[in-house]
Amino acid sequence: MTSWMQNEELFSQLLRKGKEAEYKVAKQLRDAGLTVQTTEMVLRKSVNEIAKFEQDQDLVVGKQGIFTLEVKSKNVRFTSIKDFRFPDIIVCEKFGFDKLTNKPFGVVIISQHTDCCIFVPTLGFRFWEEREVYDSVRQIKVRSYFCPKKYCYSFEDLIKALKFRIPKGMR
């Protein structure tokens, strides 16, 4: 178990920031006419409870809950996929994603500065690359998945894809 996970203050701060990002994305999806369920923010009683939350999905979209999305908040300023300044996007940590029994429809990357969102579909997983990066907030090295920017889409494209796949009465 890494030391940052035992730092309850840091863990709680990161959890709150993550939940805030989830709620922002959920609001944008609801404003587009989609039904979205979010998971309740629950602070664990101890670091040993982490396994209870490993399979939680951030957002469930549609009245039948057919599509799930993961949300990742990034400290990067962008207003569209076009002005995202890096050639690749860090999608998520390999360890956490690989443990998911039910993979999400995609991952939504939200800018902490602009609330702009980029959609990374998991259908394009074969194009993702695995690399080790240093997380300066948690002060650890982590294996992460990166997706080339050319396989990422705008938030509007995500909304169109969901509306195409979810029948009107089920949205």
N, C-alpha and C positions, 0 to 999 in steps of 0.2 A: 504494500500500500504506500503510495507516495505521500510525502510529508504535507503537501498542500491540501490533501484531502482531510488530514487531521487538523488543519487550521480551520476551525469552525467559522471564524469571522470571515475569512477569505472565501470559503466555500459558500456561505450564506450570501455574501455580496455578489458572487458570480451567478448563483442561482437566481437571485432577484433580478439581476441585469438580463439574464436569459429569459426569464418569465416576462419581463417588460417587453422584450423584443417579440416574444410569441404573441402577446396581446396586441401589439401594434400591427403585426402581420395579419392576425385574425380579424382585426377591425377593417383593414384594407380589403380583405376577402369578403367580409360581410357587406361592406359598402358596395361591392361589385355584385351583390345579390346571392351570395353563397352562404349556406348554413355551415357554421364552423364550431366545433367543440374544442375547448382547451382543457388541459389537465390542471387540476388544482395545485397550487404551490404548497408543498409539504416539506417542512424542514425535518430531516432525519433526527432521530434521538441520539444516534451514534454513528460513527464512520462504518461500523459493521453492517448497517442497514442498507448499504449502497446497492446490493443485489436486488432488493425489492423494487428499485426504480429503473433498472437497466433496460427493461422492455417498454417503458413508457414512450408513447408517441407524443410529440409536441402539439400537433394540430390534426384533427380529424374533420374532413371536409365532406359535405353532402349529408342529407337526412339519414341515409343508410350507413354513413360512415365508411364509404368505400375507399376513399383516398386519404392517405396520411402524409403529412409533411413534417420534416424536421426544420427547425429554425436556428440559424447561427448568426449571432451579432458580431460584427467586425468593426474594429477601430480604424476604418479606412473610409476616406471621403470619396463618394462617387454619386453621380446623379443619373447614371445610366450604365448599361453594360459597355457602351462605347468609351466612356471616360474612366472606366476602371483601369487604374494605371499599371497593373501587372499583367503579364501574359497568361498566368494561371491563377486560379482561385483556390484557396485552401477551403476545402469542402467540410471536412470533419476529421476527427481522430479515427485512425484505422481500427484500434481496439474496440471502441464503442460501436462503430458501424458494423464491424464483422460479427459482433455478438447479437445484433438484432435478428430475431427470428423472422419477423415480417419487415422486409425492407420498405421504406417509405416511397411514395410516388416520386418524391424529389426533396431537395434541400433548398430552403430559401435563405439567402445571405442578405442580411439587412445592415445598412450602414448606420453606425451609432451617431453619425454627424448629420445625415440628411434624411434618414428613414427610407431611402431608396432601396429597392429590393432587386435581387438577381435570382433567377431560378436555375437550379442545377438538377436536371432530371436524372434519376438513378438508372433510367433506361440506357443512358450513355456511360454506365459504369466501366465498360471495357476500355474507355478512353482515359479514365482516371489514372493518375500515377501516384505511387507511394514514395514519400520522402520523409526524412527526419527533420524536424524544425525545433527551434528553441522558443518556448512560450515564456516571454519576459514577465508576464503577470504572475504565473504560477511558478516560474523559475525552474522549469523542467524541460527536458527534451522529449518530444512525442513523435511517433510515427503518424503521419497524416496523409489523407488522400487529397490530391490536387486535381483540378479539372482544367484543361485548356479553355481559355475564355471563348474560343470559337464554338464550344459545345454548351455554352450557357445562354440563357434567354432572359428577356425582360419579364417583369412581373405581369405585364399585360398579356404576354404570351402564355404565362401560367394560367391566368384567368380564362383565356380563350380555350386552352387545352382542357381545363376542368369543365367548362360549360359544354364543350363538345362531347365529353365523355359521360357527363351526368345528365340524365333526362331532366327536362325543365321542371317537372313536378317533384323531383327528388333533390333539387339543389338546396 
